[in-house]
Amino acid sequence: MRVRSLDSQVVRVPLHGNLAMSIGSFASLDHVMVTLTTTEGLAGRGEATIVPEFLGESVEQVLADLEVLAGALWDVDVGDLAGVHAAMRRQRPGARSASAAVDQACHDALGQEREVPVWRLLGEPANGGTRCTWVMGLQSPAATEDEALSKRALGFRTFKLKAGIDTDEDVVRVRRLREALGPDALIRLDANGAYTPEQALSVLDRLVAYDLEMVEQPCAAGELDGMARLRRTLGVRVLADESVLSDEDAERVIDSAAADFVNIKVQKLGGLRPALAIAGRVAASGLGCIVGSCLEVGAGAAASAHLAAVCPAIAGDSDLAAGLQYSLATDWAPNWWDSGSRFGRPTGDGLGLAAARVNDPSPC
């Protein structure tokens, strides 16, 4: 089964209100949807969510990368995933979002051909299902409390708060949330690298009393010494996200003792194949893994769910519920998704995407 074409479409999907983070505030996001057609007429699909503030790649850049990759992959064996990735690295090294979308599409097509879900192509299942966090943007303490209570009623037990703009308000929001949810809720803080090491020490020292489950990327990606100091000084459990964009980054985090966990995201790591390899290296080092989200809406969210089914050393609830924050479904939505906080292993051949259903997203 060989590649015959690679096509892309850009859609803009609105969120339920603004999702504010230290890196920016978003009312909608653009998604590059990729369709890879094979010699057998199968259509494998993939996705890249465009958040330049996170990965530094624009819509124009991802489309340009995909145009080059389309030529490089003509007549390549879809089942030779090592060869697919080698060809992409030769032609467009560093094109992580485009490569991730193509990787997803290859896995989707292979799963359809072999009539199995993608997670069966990846390995043995590591768990029977996936629990999800609910991610909350920067907002007032009262709004944070209200949103968390409404999502707990849907079954969520883990809540991730974006932080990093106002340290005093970060403390108030965590305190209010702990008081509202009680001792059993799991609370994470995600600064997206916004704190300096000194700010992180100060604010997290004030938050120790509220029993944070973990803090995600408290300092900038390269501030590994500062993250390691947080762990040594306060005993805070650190989740590295922006600090790990490659194999080499993972090795640096492991060697510097900068984190307890690594956020494994299909898009930021260039696809399912490299993401699973890095997860294996992280697990072998004794660190835990969280399967994260780049706020994908369809194929990318599905790919992350398949990864979560087999990812080693899962150490907490995933971020995959981020997809529920969109205000409309698309024809790319996984057909096994619902509004709850937990789902079993994805079903259906390939990624298990629904065939054309619900609203037509607005083209850019």
C-alpha positions as CSV (number, residue, x, y, z in Angstrom):
1,M,0.0,0.0,0.0
2,R,1.6,3.2,-1.2
3,V,1.0,6.9,-0.9
4,R,-0.8,8.4,-3.9
5,S,-1.7,11.9,-2.6
6,L,-1.5,14.1,0.4
7,D,-4.1,16.9,0.7
8,S,-4.7,19.4,3.4
9,Q,-7.5,21.7,4.5
10,V,-7.5,24.5,7.1
11,V,-10.5,24.9,9.4
12,R,-11.1,27.3,12.2
13,V,-13.0,25.9,15.2
14,P,-14.3,28.2,18.0
15,L,-13.9,27.4,21.7
16,H,-16.4,27.8,24.4
17,G,-15.4,31.4,25.2
18,N,-11.7,32.4,25.5
19,L,-9.1,30.0,26.8
20,A,-6.5,32.2,28.4
21,M,-3.0,31.1,29.2
22,S,0.3,32.8,30.0
23,I,1.2,32.4,26.3
24,G,-2.0,34.0,25.0
25,S,-5.8,34.0,24.9
26,F,-7.6,32.0,22.3
27,A,-11.3,32.2,21.2
28,S,-10.7,29.8,18.3
29,L,-7.9,27.8,16.8
30,D,-6.9,26.8,13.3
31,H,-6.4,23.2,12.4
32,V,-4.6,21.7,9.4
33,M,-6.5,18.6,8.4
34,V,-4.5,16.1,6.3
35,T,-5.9,13.3,4.1
36,L,-3.4,10.7,2.8
37,T,-4.8,8.6,-0.1
38,T,-3.3,5.2,-0.8
39,T,-3.0,3.1,-3.9
40,E,-5.9,1.0,-2.5
41,G,-8.1,4.0,-2.2
42,L,-8.0,4.3,1.6
43,A,-8.1,7.8,3.1
44,G,-5.9,8.1,6.2
45,R,-6.4,11.3,8.2
46,G,-4.3,13.4,10.5
47,E,-4.3,16.8,12.1
48,A,-2.1,19.6,13.3
49,T,-3.5,22.3,15.6
50,I,-1.8,25.6,15.0
51,V,-0.6,27.4,18.2
52,P,2.5,29.4,17.2
53,E,2.9,30.5,20.8
54,F,3.5,26.9,21.7
55,L,5.4,25.2,18.8
56,G,6.4,28.3,16.8
57,E,4.7,27.0,13.6
58,S,2.2,29.1,11.6
59,V,-0.5,27.8,9.3
60,E,1.6,29.0,6.3
61,Q,4.6,27.1,7.6
62,V,2.8,23.9,8.2
63,L,1.1,24.0,4.8
64,A,4.5,24.7,3.1
65,D,6.0,21.7,5.0
66,L,3.2,19.5,3.9
67,E,3.6,20.5,0.3
68,V,7.2,19.4,0.4
69,L,6.4,16.2,2.2
70,A,3.7,15.4,-0.4
71,G,6.4,15.2,-3.1
72,A,8.8,13.3,-0.9
73,L,6.3,10.7,0.1
74,W,4.9,9.9,-3.4
75,D,4.8,6.1,-3.8
76,V,6.4,5.5,-0.4
77,D,5.2,2.3,1.4
78,V,2.7,3.5,4.0
79,G,3.5,0.4,6.2
80,D,7.2,1.3,6.3
81,L,6.8,3.9,9.1
82,A,10.5,4.1,9.7
83,G,11.0,4.9,6.0
84,V,8.2,7.4,6.1
85,H,9.8,9.3,9.0
86,A,13.3,9.0,7.4
87,A,11.9,10.6,4.2
88,M,10.3,13.4,6.2
89,R,13.4,14.1,8.2
90,R,15.5,14.3,5.0
91,Q,13.2,16.7,3.3
92,R,11.8,18.8,6.2
93,P,13.8,18.3,9.4
94,G,12.2,20.0,12.3
95,A,8.7,20.1,10.7
96,R,7.1,18.5,13.8
97,S,3.4,19.5,13.2
98,A,3.4,18.4,9.5
99,S,5.2,15.2,10.3
100,A,2.8,14.4,13.1
101,A,-0.2,14.9,10.9
102,V,1.3,12.6,8.2
103,D,2.3,10.0,10.8
104,Q,-1.3,10.0,12.1
105,A,-2.7,9.6,8.6
106,C,-0.3,6.7,7.9
107,H,-1.4,4.9,11.1
108,D,-5.1,5.6,10.2
109,A,-4.7,4.1,6.7
110,L,-2.8,1.1,8.1
111,G,-5.4,0.4,10.7
112,Q,-8.2,0.6,8.0
113,E,-6.3,-1.8,5.8
114,R,-5.7,-4.3,8.6
115,E,-9.1,-3.7,10.1
116,V,-7.8,-3.0,13.6
117,P,-7.7,0.2,15.7
118,V,-4.5,2.1,15.7
119,W,-3.6,1.2,19.3
120,R,-3.2,-2.5,18.1
121,L,-0.6,-1.3,15.7
122,L,1.3,0.4,18.5
123,G,1.7,-2.4,21.0
124,E,0.1,-4.1,23.9
125,P,-2.6,-2.1,25.9
126,A,-1.2,-0.6,29.1
127,N,-4.6,0.0,30.6
128,G,-8.3,-0.5,30.1
129,G,-9.3,3.1,29.6
130,T,-8.3,6.7,30.0
131,R,-9.3,9.2,32.6
132,C,-9.1,12.9,31.6
133,T,-8.3,16.1,33.3
134,W,-10.4,19.2,32.9
135,V,-8.3,22.2,31.8
136,M,-9.2,25.7,32.9
137,G,-7.8,28.9,31.6
138,L,-6.8,32.0,33.4
139,Q,-10.0,33.5,34.9
140,S,-11.3,34.9,38.2
141,P,-11.2,32.6,41.3
142,A,-15.0,32.6,41.4
143,A,-15.3,31.5,37.7
144,T,-12.6,28.9,38.3
145,E,-14.6,27.5,41.2
146,D,-17.9,27.4,39.3
147,E,-16.4,25.7,36.3
148,A,-14.7,23.0,38.3
149,L,-17.8,22.2,40.3
150,S,-19.8,21.8,37.1
151,K,-17.2,19.5,35.6
152,R,-16.9,17.4,38.7
153,A,-20.6,16.7,38.3
154,L,-19.7,15.1,34.9
155,G,-17.2,12.8,36.6
156,F,-13.9,14.8,36.4
157,R,-11.6,14.3,39.3
158,T,-8.4,16.1,38.0
159,F,-8.4,19.8,37.3
160,K,-5.5,21.7,35.6
161,L,-5.3,25.4,36.1
162,K,-3.4,27.6,33.8
163,A,-1.3,30.1,35.7
164,G,1.7,32.4,35.4
165,I,0.5,35.9,35.0
166,D,-0.4,37.0,38.5
167,T,1.2,34.9,41.2
168,D,-1.1,36.2,44.0
169,E,-4.2,35.3,42.0
170,D,-2.7,31.9,41.2
171,V,-2.6,31.2,44.9
172,V,-6.1,32.4,45.5
173,R,-7.5,30.3,42.7
174,V,-5.8,27.1,44.0
175,R,-7.0,27.9,47.5
176,R,-10.6,28.5,46.4
177,L,-10.5,25.4,44.3
178,R,-9.3,23.2,47.1
179,E,-11.8,24.6,49.5
180,A,-14.6,24.0,47.0
181,L,-13.6,20.5,45.8
182,G,-12.3,19.1,49.1
183,P,-9.3,16.9,49.7
184,D,-10.0,14.2,47.1
185,A,-9.8,16.3,44.0
186,L,-6.5,16.3,42.1
187,I,-5.2,19.8,41.2
188,R,-2.5,20.6,38.8
189,L,-1.0,24.0,38.0
190,D,0.4,24.7,34.5
191,A,2.4,27.9,34.0
192,N,3.5,27.2,30.5
193,G,7.0,28.3,31.5
194,A,6.0,31.7,32.7
195,Y,7.6,31.7,36.2
196,T,11.2,32.6,36.7
197,P,12.9,30.0,39.0
198,E,12.6,32.5,41.9
199,Q,8.9,33.2,41.3
200,A,8.3,29.5,41.0
201,L,9.9,28.8,44.4
202,S,8.0,31.6,46.0
203,V,4.5,30.8,44.6
204,L,4.8,27.0,45.0
205,D,6.0,27.4,48.6
206,R,2.7,29.2,49.3
207,L,0.8,26.4,47.5
208,V,2.4,23.4,49.3
209,A,-0.5,23.5,51.9
210,Y,-3.1,22.9,49.2
211,D,-1.6,19.6,48.1
212,L,-1.0,20.1,44.4
213,E,-0.8,16.8,42.4
214,M,1.9,18.3,40.3
215,V,3.1,21.5,38.6
216,E,3.5,21.5,34.8
217,Q,6.3,23.5,33.2
218,P,6.8,26.0,35.9
219,C,9.8,27.6,34.3
220,A,11.0,28.2,30.8
221,A,11.9,25.2,28.7
222,G,15.7,25.6,29.2
223,E,15.5,26.3,33.0
224,L,16.2,22.7,34.0
225,D,18.3,23.7,37.0
226,G,15.5,25.8,38.3
227,M,13.0,23.0,37.9
228,A,15.3,20.5,39.6
229,R,15.7,23.0,42.5
230,L,12.0,23.1,42.9
231,R,11.9,19.4,43.3
232,R,14.8,19.3,45.8
233,T,13.7,22.3,47.9
234,L,10.0,21.9,48.1
235,G,9.4,18.3,47.1
236,V,7.0,19.5,44.4
237,R,6.3,17.0,41.6
238,V,7.2,18.5,38.2
239,L,5.7,17.7,34.8
240,A,7.9,18.7,31.9
241,D,6.1,19.8,28.7
242,E,7.8,22.5,26.7
243,S,11.1,21.2,27.9
244,V,10.7,18.0,25.9
245,L,10.4,18.4,22.2
246,S,12.8,15.7,21.1
247,D,14.8,12.6,22.2
248,E,17.7,14.9,23.1
249,D,15.4,17.1,25.3
250,A,14.1,14.0,27.1
251,E,17.7,12.9,27.9
252,R,18.5,16.4,29.2
253,V,15.5,16.4,31.5
254,I,16.3,12.9,32.7
255,D,20.0,13.7,33.3
256,S,19.3,16.9,35.2
257,A,16.6,15.4,37.5
258,A,14.3,18.3,36.4
259,A,11.0,16.4,36.4
260,D,9.1,13.5,37.8
261,F,6.9,13.2,34.7
262,V,7.0,14.1,31.0
263,N,4.0,15.3,29.0
264,I,3.9,13.1,25.9
265,K,2.1,14.9,23.0
266,V,1.8,13.4,19.6
267,Q,2.0,16.7,17.7
268,K,4.9,18.3,19.6
269,L,7.0,15.1,19.2
270,G,6.3,14.6,15.5
271,G,3.9,11.7,15.5
272,L,2.7,8.5,17.2
273,R,5.9,6.6,16.4
274,P,8.4,9.1,17.9
275,A,6.1,9.9,20.8
276,L,5.8,6.2,21.8
277,A,9.6,5.9,21.5
278,I,10.2,8.8,23.8
279,A,7.6,7.6,26.2
280,G,9.5,4.3,26.4
281,R,12.8,6.0,27.1
282,V,11.1,8.1,29.8
283,A,9.6,5.1,31.4
284,A,12.9,3.2,31.3
285,S,14.5,6.0,33.3
286,G,11.9,5.7,36.1
287,L,9.9,8.8,35.2
288,G,6.2,8.8,34.6
289,C,4.2,9.8,31.5
290,I,1.1,11.9,31.0
291,V,-0.5,11.9,27.6
292,G,-1.2,15.5,26.7
293,S,-3.1,17.5,24.1
294,C,-2.3,20.3,21.7
295,L,-6.1,21.1,21.7
296,E,-6.8,18.9,18.7
297,V,-10.4,18.6,17.6
298,G,-10.5,15.3,15.7
299,A,-7.8,13.1,14.2
300,G,-5.2,14.5,16.6
301,A,-7.4,13.9,19.6
302,A,-8.1,10.3,18.4
303,A,-4.3,9.7,17.8
304,S,-3.6,10.8,21.4
305,A,-6.3,8.5,22.8
306,H,-4.8,5.5,20.9
307,L,-1.4,6.5,22.3
308,A,-2.8,6.7,25.8
309,A,-4.1,3.1,25.5
310,V,-0.6,1.7,25.1
311,C,1.7,4.4,26.6
312,P,4.0,3.0,29.4
313,A,4.3,4.4,32.9
314,I,1.1,6.4,32.8
315,A,1.2,8.4,36.0
316,G,-2.0,10.5,36.0
317,D,-5.1,11.5,34.1
318,S,-4.6,12.7,30.5
319,D,-5.3,16.1,29.0
320,L,-7.4,14.7,26.2
321,A,-10.6,16.3,27.5
322,A,-9.3,19.5,26.1
323,G,-11.1,18.5,22.9
324,L,-14.4,18.9,24.7
325,Q,-13.7,22.7,25.1
326,Y,-14.7,23.3,21.4
327,S,-18.1,24.6,20.8
328,L,-19.0,22.5,17.8
329,A,-18.2,19.0,16.5
330,T,-16.8,18.4,13.0
331,D,-16.7,15.5,10.6
332,W,-13.3,14.7,11.9
333,A,-14.5,14.0,15.4
334,P,-13.8,10.5,16.9
335,N,-17.0,8.4,16.9
336,W,-16.2,6.9,20.4
337,W,-16.0,10.3,22.1
338,D,-18.6,11.5,24.6
339,S,-18.9,14.3,27.1
340,G,-17.7,12.3,30.0
341,S,-14.3,12.3,31.9
342,R,-13.4,8.7,31.0
343,F,-13.4,6.5,27.9
344,G,-12.3,3.0,27.1
345,R,-9.8,2.0,24.4
346,P,-10.9,3.5,21.1
347,T,-12.8,1.3,18.7
348,G,-13.2,1.1,15.0
349,D,-10.6,0.6,12.3
350,G,-7.7,3.0,12.1
351,L,-8.2,6.1,14.3
352,G,-11.9,5.5,14.5
353,L,-13.0,8.8,13.0
354,A,-16.7,9.4,12.3
355,A,-17.8,9.7,8.7
356,A,-19.1,13.2,7.8
357,R,-21.4,14.3,10.6
358,V,-22.5,17.4,12.3
359,N,-21.5,21.0,11.5
360,D,-19.3,22.1,8.7
361,P,-16.4,24.1,10.3
362,S,-15.6,27.5,8.9
363,P,-12.8,27.3,6.3
364,C,-10.0,29.9,6.8
